[in-house]
Amino acid sequence: MNTHIRLPEKAIPLLRYLEEHGQRTQRELIEALDLPTRTVRYSIRRLLERSLIMKIPNLEDMRSVFYHISPEVADVETIIAEELAIQAGN
């Protein structure tokens, strides 16, 4: 897992939301979290780079994909706690 990429602050609620609610499209994440499109896109990109989430095709609408927590992620809360500790140190 690529852990040297720091997560943006808004990636944390996005990660928690996916853990609690399961796979979602980008549009669903934008609406549910009430965040700007650019912020969600950036957070998704960083989470993908860290291999914390995966994307799978949306078979009902091939123009979009679903994002979900990667199977390799054992404990989302531990990852979030580590990230918050790093952010607090800066």
N, C-alpha and C positions, 0 to 999 in steps of 0.2 A: 504494500500500500504506500502511495506517495504521500508522506506526512509533512514534507517541508513547505507545502503550499498552505499559507494561512487562509482561513475562511473569512469571508466578509461577515460583518455583524449580523446581517439579515439572513444569512445562510442557516443560522442556528434555529430560528423559529420554523424555517422551511423544512429542515431536517426533522425537527420534532413533529411537525404536522404530518409528514409522510409516515413517520413511525406510528402515529396514532390513527391515521385515517387510511393508510394503504396507498396504493398507486394512484397518481393524479396526473392530469395534463398540465402543461404550463399555464393555460388559461384558468384552469380550476385553482391552481396555486395563487395566481395573481388575484383572483376574486376572493378566495378564502382568507388570504393574509392581508388583503387590501394594501398591496405594495405596487410600486410602479413596474411596468413591464421590464424596463432596463435593469432594475434591481434584481428581479427574479431571474432574468436571463444570466446575469453575472454570477449570482449565487449558484445557479444550476451548473454553470460552466466550472466553477471552482469545486463543487461537490463531485462532479464527474471526474475532474482531474485527480482528486484525492481517492477516487474509487469508492466513495461513500454511498453513491446512488448509481443506478443503472437506468438506461432507457430501453423500452420495448415498444414495438409498433402498436398503434391503436388500430386494430383490425376493422373497427366500425368507421373510422375516419382516417385514412392513410395520410392525411395532411398533418396529423399530429402524432405525438408519441406520449406514452405514459412514463413517468419517473417513479422509481421506487427504491427503497433501501437495498443496497447490495447484500447478497446472501453472506458475503464474507464479514460483514459488520456484525459482531457479536453483541455489542452493547452500545447503543447510540448515546445514552446518557453519560457514559464514561468519556466518549469522544467529545461530547459537548462540554463536559466539566474541564477536560484538558485544554480545549480551545479557549474557554472563558478564562482559565488561569493564565494562559499565554497573553490574551488580550489585556488582562488586568495588570500584567507585568510591564506593559508598554505605556 
